[in-house]
């Protein structure tokens, strides 16, 4: 919650106050009547805006305190008056905004729905045109109060504003602005048109008549971490084994026995691995040795045969040792 100038400003989601973070870039000389805060926007979550006046809130000479809510770039603001005559001394008074009205251009009916953080689609190009002023107010919930004197009752010229939210925007128009959501309304039901008449509020003179404002800039958790509002997510913490649920005695004994056996068998398994490696190495070396021996043996055999052929003399015709017989071939 943010307490400022006699009032407490809150954003509630799931019936719990949303954490509110200071603006890390806030100037030292902030405006006396304006504050800027950050809250985390969760896509699809509904929320309620709540303003509570302190017990000793000073009404000064006003007839009422007008509390006003402006959502994003929507042309309609919502307000509720806390009248001085309705407040007893020492009593707190709260005002809540949890629904908003919108005019459906398709059905031509007024509808009422709960406030929600809608998804903003960011595209390269889009048909919807967003003015610089509209872009300036996107991602902002403006909550303010002002002491007033009642004036005349007046009629609004027109209440049929285009209340459709900005649901998509181009990257070029966004210009790097870290906005991922816009205000949407969910659980819509048909409702009566808003009252065309309103009571004019006349401001008080001096500082008592100043408008007190708190701007809530809603951003994603990732953006809040980037700008330094909240710390980045830490690395996963180591598992604390002592914090684990105790195991039963049987399970514990089995696990311990298994672990002991594994530890005891580790040297034997290492030896087996080493033996297997040694045998494989030995077989490899023996294979290489046998191959070399076979090559050497084959080479020797070939060499011996070659030497034998080279040193063998040619065979000579043998002489006849017996008597020579002469044959006469001439004719008688």
C-alpha positions as CSV (number, residue, x, y, z in Angstrom):
1,X,0.0,0.0,0.0
2,X,1.0,3.6,-0.5
3,X,0.1,6.2,2.2
4,X,0.2,9.7,1.0
5,X,-1.4,13.0,2.1
6,X,-3.9,11.5,4.6
7,X,-5.0,8.5,2.4
8,X,-4.0,5.0,1.7
9,X,-3.9,3.8,-2.0
10,X,-4.0,0.0,-2.7
11,X,-4.3,-2.4,-5.6
12,X,-5.8,-5.7,-4.5
13,X,-5.7,-9.0,-6.4
14,X,-7.0,-12.4,-5.1
15,X,-8.1,-10.5,-2.0
16,X,-4.5,-9.6,-1.2
17,X,-2.7,-6.3,-1.4
18,X,-0.3,-6.2,-4.3
19,X,3.3,-5.3,-3.4
20,X,4.0,-1.7,-4.3
21,X,7.5,-0.6,-5.4
22,X,9.1,2.8,-5.4
23,X,10.1,4.4,-8.7
24,X,13.9,3.8,-8.9
25,X,14.2,6.8,-11.2
26,X,12.1,9.2,-9.1
27,X,13.6,12.7,-9.0
28,X,14.8,14.1,-5.6
29,X,12.5,17.0,-5.9
30,X,9.2,15.2,-6.5
31,X,6.0,17.1,-6.9
32,X,4.4,17.7,-3.5
33,X,1.0,16.3,-4.6
34,X,2.0,13.4,-7.0
35,X,3.7,10.1,-6.4
36,X,4.6,7.3,-8.9
37,X,4.7,3.7,-7.9
38,X,5.1,0.3,-9.7
39,X,3.1,-2.9,-9.3
40,X,3.4,-6.3,-11.0
41,X,0.8,-7.1,-13.6
42,X,-0.1,-10.7,-14.1
43,X,-1.9,-11.4,-17.4
44,X,-5.5,-12.4,-16.8
45,X,-5.6,-11.5,-13.1
46,X,-8.5,-9.4,-11.8
47,X,-7.9,-6.6,-9.4
48,X,-9.6,-3.9,-7.3
49,X,-8.5,-0.3,-6.6
50,X,-9.1,0.8,-3.1
51,X,-8.6,4.3,-1.4
52,X,-9.1,4.7,2.3
53,X,-9.2,8.1,4.0
54,X,-7.4,8.3,7.4
55,X,-9.4,8.7,10.6
56,X,-8.1,12.2,11.1
57,X,-8.5,13.2,7.4
58,X,-9.0,17.0,7.2
59,X,-12.0,18.0,5.0
60,X,-11.2,21.7,5.5
61,X,-14.1,23.7,4.2
62,X,-15.1,21.2,1.5
63,X,-18.5,19.5,1.1
64,X,-16.9,16.2,0.0
65,X,-13.8,14.5,-1.2
66,X,-14.0,13.3,-4.8
67,X,-12.0,10.2,-5.5
68,X,-11.2,9.6,-9.2
69,X,-9.9,6.7,-11.2
70,X,-8.5,6.9,-14.7
71,X,-7.5,3.7,-16.5
72,X,-4.9,3.8,-19.3
73,X,-6.1,6.0,-22.2
74,X,-9.8,5.5,-21.7
75,X,-11.8,8.8,-22.1
76,X,-14.1,8.1,-19.2
77,X,-13.0,8.5,-15.6
78,X,-14.8,7.0,-12.6
79,X,-15.4,8.9,-9.4
80,X,-17.1,8.6,-6.1
81,X,-17.7,11.2,-3.5
82,X,-17.2,10.8,0.2
83,X,-19.4,13.5,1.7
84,X,-18.3,15.2,4.8
85,X,-21.7,15.0,6.5
86,X,-21.7,11.2,6.1
87,X,-18.5,10.8,8.0
88,X,-18.5,10.6,11.8
89,X,-15.5,11.8,13.8
90,X,-12.7,9.2,13.9
91,X,-14.3,7.0,11.2
92,X,-12.4,5.6,8.2
93,X,-14.1,5.6,4.9
94,X,-13.0,3.5,1.9
95,X,-13.9,3.6,-1.8
96,X,-13.4,0.7,-4.2
97,X,-13.4,0.4,-7.9
98,X,-13.7,-3.2,-9.1
99,X,-15.8,-3.0,-12.2
100,X,-16.0,-0.7,-15.2
101,X,-18.5,0.0,-17.9
102,X,-18.0,-0.2,-21.6
103,X,-20.1,0.4,-24.6
104,X,-20.0,-2.5,-27.1
105,X,-20.0,-1.2,-30.6
106,X,-21.0,-4.6,-32.0
107,X,-24.2,-5.1,-29.9
108,X,-24.8,-1.4,-29.1
109,X,-25.3,-2.3,-25.4
110,X,-23.6,-1.1,-22.2
111,X,-21.7,-3.8,-20.4
112,X,-20.2,-4.1,-17.0
113,X,-17.1,-6.3,-16.1
114,X,-14.4,-6.8,-13.6
115,X,-11.1,-5.1,-14.0
116,X,-8.3,-7.3,-15.3
117,X,-4.8,-7.1,-16.8
118,X,-5.3,-7.9,-20.5
119,X,-2.6,-9.0,-22.9
120,X,-1.2,-6.4,-25.2
121,X,-0.2,-7.9,-28.6
122,X,2.9,-6.3,-30.0
123,X,3.1,-6.7,-33.8
124,X,5.3,-5.4,-36.6
125,X,2.3,-3.6,-38.2
126,X,-1.2,-3.1,-37.1
127,X,-4.4,-1.5,-38.4
128,X,-5.2,0.2,-35.0
129,X,-3.9,3.7,-34.7
130,X,-2.6,4.8,-31.3
131,X,-1.9,8.5,-30.7
132,X,1.1,9.7,-28.8
133,X,-1.1,10.8,-26.0
134,X,-2.8,7.4,-25.8
135,X,0.6,5.7,-25.8
136,X,1.8,8.0,-23.0
137,X,-1.0,6.8,-20.7
138,X,-0.9,3.1,-21.5
139,X,0.2,0.9,-18.6
140,X,-1.0,3.5,-16.0
141,X,-3.7,3.5,-13.3
142,X,-4.2,7.0,-12.1
143,X,-5.9,7.4,-8.7
144,X,-6.5,10.8,-7.1
145,X,-8.6,12.7,-4.7
146,X,-9.6,16.3,-4.4
147,X,-11.6,18.4,-1.9
148,X,-14.5,20.1,-3.5
149,X,-17.5,22.3,-3.0
150,X,-20.7,21.2,-4.7
151,X,-21.8,23.3,-7.7
152,X,-24.6,22.9,-10.2
153,X,-25.9,19.6,-11.6
154,X,-25.0,19.3,-15.2
155,X,-25.6,16.9,-18.0
156,X,-22.9,15.2,-20.0
157,X,-23.0,16.0,-23.7
158,X,-22.3,12.5,-24.7
159,X,-21.6,9.3,-22.8
160,X,-21.2,7.0,-25.8
161,X,-17.4,7.1,-26.0
162,X,-15.4,4.6,-27.7
163,X,-14.3,2.6,-24.7
164,X,-12.6,-0.3,-26.4
165,X,-9.2,-0.9,-24.9
166,X,-6.0,-0.9,-26.9
167,X,-5.3,-4.6,-27.5
168,X,-2.5,-4.4,-30.0
169,X,0.1,-1.9,-31.0
170,X,3.0,-1.9,-33.5
171,X,6.7,-2.1,-32.4
172,X,7.4,1.2,-34.2
173,X,4.8,3.1,-32.2
174,X,5.7,1.5,-28.9
175,X,9.3,2.7,-29.3
176,X,10.8,0.2,-26.9
177,X,8.4,1.0,-24.1
178,X,8.2,-2.0,-21.8
179,X,4.4,-2.5,-21.8
180,X,2.9,-6.0,-22.1
181,X,-0.6,-5.4,-20.7
182,X,-3.5,-3.0,-20.8
183,X,-6.6,-2.8,-18.7
184,X,-9.4,-5.1,-19.8
185,X,-12.8,-6.1,-18.4
186,X,-13.9,-9.7,-17.9
187,X,-17.1,-11.6,-16.9
188,X,-19.1,-9.1,-18.8
189,X,-22.9,-8.7,-18.3
190,X,-25.3,-6.2,-19.7
191,X,-25.9,-3.1,-17.6
192,X,-27.9,0.2,-17.6
193,X,-26.2,3.2,-19.2
194,X,-24.3,5.5,-16.8
195,X,-26.1,8.5,-15.5
196,X,-25.9,11.4,-17.8
197,X,-26.1,14.0,-15.0
198,X,-23.3,14.8,-12.6
199,X,-22.7,17.3,-9.8
200,X,-20.1,19.9,-10.6
201,X,-17.2,20.0,-8.2
202,X,-15.6,23.3,-7.4
203,X,-12.1,23.3,-6.1
204,X,-11.1,24.9,-2.9
205,X,-8.5,27.8,-3.0
206,X,-4.9,27.2,-1.9
207,X,-3.2,23.9,-1.1
208,X,-6.4,22.4,0.3
209,X,-7.9,22.4,-3.2
210,X,-4.9,20.6,-4.8
211,X,-5.5,17.3,-6.5
212,X,-3.5,14.5,-4.8
213,X,-2.5,11.8,-7.2
214,X,-0.8,8.4,-7.1
215,X,0.1,6.9,-10.5
216,X,0.5,3.1,-10.5
217,X,2.6,1.9,-13.4
218,X,1.8,-1.8,-13.9
219,X,4.5,-3.9,-15.5
220,X,5.5,-7.6,-15.9
221,X,7.8,-9.2,-13.3
222,X,10.5,-9.4,-15.9
223,X,10.3,-5.6,-16.6
224,X,10.3,-4.8,-12.8
225,X,13.5,-6.9,-12.5
226,X,15.1,-5.1,-15.4
227,X,14.4,-1.6,-14.0
228,X,15.6,-2.6,-10.6
229,X,12.3,-2.5,-8.6
230,X,12.6,-6.1,-7.5
231,X,15.7,-8.3,-7.4
232,X,16.3,-10.9,-10.1
233,X,15.5,-14.5,-9.4
234,X,18.5,-16.2,-7.6
235,X,20.1,-19.4,-8.8
236,X,18.5,-22.6,-7.5
237,X,19.6,-23.3,-4.0
238,X,21.4,-26.6,-3.3
239,X,19.2,-29.4,-2.1
240,X,19.3,-29.7,1.7
241,X,19.4,-33.4,2.3
242,X,18.9,-33.0,6.0
243,X,15.5,-31.3,5.3
244,X,14.2,-34.2,3.4
245,X,11.4,-36.3,4.9
246,X,12.9,-39.1,7.1
247,X,12.8,-42.5,5.5
248,X,11.5,-45.7,7.1
249,X,13.9,-48.0,8.9
250,X,13.6,-50.7,6.3
251,X,14.1,-48.4,3.4
252,X,17.0,-46.8,5.1
253,X,18.8,-50.1,5.8
254,X,18.3,-51.3,2.3
255,X,19.7,-48.1,0.8
256,X,22.6,-48.2,3.2
257,X,23.4,-51.8,2.4
258,X,23.2,-51.2,-1.3
259,X,25.5,-48.2,-1.0
260,X,28.0,-50.3,1.1
261,X,28.1,-53.1,-1.4
262,X,28.6,-50.7,-4.2
263,X,31.6,-49.1,-2.4
264,X,33.1,-52.5,-1.5
265,X,32.8,-53.9,-5.0
266,X,34.3,-50.8,-6.6
267,X,38.0,-52.0,-6.4
268,X,37.1,-55.3,-7.9
269,X,35.1,-53.7,-10.7
270,X,38.1,-51.4,-11.4
271,X,40.4,-54.5,-11.5
272,X,38.1,-56.2,-13.8
273,X,38.1,-53.2,-16.1
274,X,41.9,-53.0,-15.9
275,X,42.3,-56.8,-16.6
276,X,40.0,-56.5,-19.5
277,X,42.0,-53.6,-20.9
278,X,45.3,-55.5,-20.3
279,X,44.0,-58.6,-22.1
280,X,42.8,-56.6,-25.0
281,X,46.2,-54.9,-25.2
282,X,48.1,-58.2,-25.0
283,X,46.0,-59.7,-27.7
284,X,46.6,-56.8,-29.9
285,X,50.4,-56.9,-29.3
286,X,50.5,-60.7,-29.9
287,X,48.6,-60.3,-33.1
288,X,51.0,-57.7,-34.3
289,X,54.0,-59.9,-33.3
290,X,52.6,-63.0,-35.0
291,X,52.0,-61.0,-38.2
292,X,55.6,-59.8,-38.1
293,X,56.9,-63.4,-37.5
294,X,54.9,-64.7,-40.4
295,X,56.3,-62.0,-42.7
296,X,59.8,-62.8,-41.6
297,X,59.4,-66.6,-42.1
298,X,57.9,-66.1,-45.5
299,X,60.7,-63.8,-46.5
300,X,63.3,-66.4,-45.4
301,X,61.8,-69.2,-47.4
302,X,61.6,-67.1,-50.5
303,X,65.2,-66.0,-50.0
304,X,66.5,-69.6,-49.6
305,X,64.7,-70.7,-52.7
306,X,66.1,-67.8,-54.7
307,X,69.7,-68.5,-53.4
308,X,69.4,-72.2,-54.3
309,X,68.4,-71.4,-57.9
310,X,71.2,-68.9,-58.3
311,X,73.9,-71.3,-57.1
312,X,72.7,-74.5,-58.9
313,X,75.0,-75.3,-62.1
314,X,73.5,-76.4,-65.4
315,X,73.2,-80.1,-65.9
316,X,76.0,-81.7,-68.0
317,X,75.6,-84.7,-70.4
318,X,77.0,-87.9,-68.9
319,X,79.7,-89.9,-70.7
320,X,79.3,-93.6,-71.5
321,X,82.0,-95.7,-69.8
322,X,81.4,-98.9,-71.9
323,X,82.9,-99.9,-75.4
324,X,81.9,-97.8,-78.4
325,X,79.9,-99.5,-81.1
326,X,80.4,-98.3,-84.7
327,X,77.6,-98.6,-87.2
328,X,78.4,-98.3,-90.9
329,X,75.7,-96.5,-92.9
330,X,77.2,-96.8,-96.3
331,X,75.7,-99.3,-98.7
332,X,77.3,-102.5,-99.6
